Amino acid sequence: MIKFENVGKVYPNGFEGLKDINLEIEQGEFVAIIGLSGAGKSTLIRTINRMHDVTSGKLTVDGVDVMSLSGKTLRRFRRKIGMIFQSFNLITRTTVIKNVLTAFVPDMPWYRSAFGIYTKEEKIKALECLDKVGILDKAFVRADQLSGGQQQRVALARTLAQNPQIILADEPVAALDPVTANQVMGDFKRINEDMNITILINIHHIDLALKYANRVIGIREGKIVFDGPAKGTEWDKVLDSIYVGKVDREGNIQEEG
């Protein structure tokens, strides 16, 4: 489904974000990507939907060379890939269901998008997506009246409304308390299993990565230094190679700054 072949990414200032990445991710996998801040985690997932261009090598998604796309073909390609951020990117002054309905706007005629006219089928789909993440009862509540965890679930429901084949999540639980973070990760896990959607999550919480993901990729200084199953791995040695001795006995990352 997703294939990196000797992929590199160099930023305009000369910084190497990715170095010779070789990686294959199959449809339906749940992959956690871990590493220190600045290691290349966000860069890796953002090349998949062309938020970042690769500067060397080849990246294909479902057999399509990502760097060959432009214009309408790139926009259609991105519709198959949902993106969730640490900030929820919601329209806070409107209702939850209207936030989810915005997922349909790119495919709507201009007059419907201009006046916010949605079909019965689109509204039913939005409600179904809210039900899948457990907040159907909040459909007609303003988004700014929800907790952080509930807002992240709205963002996830909006992504589901796209019918994505892949979901990319960039630190989706970083701003949430431990209980809520577990709930949101549980939502990702259930969606992955029930809908066979490929999920890639950048995450700093090692315990959550090992609890919910099937596969873990460790990145250090733009290179993959570990790629293996979440279960059955000797994590003490692996984490030391990923974080270079910056993980304490409780599994907390000791980053500078």
Summary of the structure (lengths in Angstrom):
residues: 257
radius of gyration: 18.7
end to end distance: 37.5
largest distance: 58.1
contacts: 794
relative contact order: 0.18
helix: 40%
strand: 25%
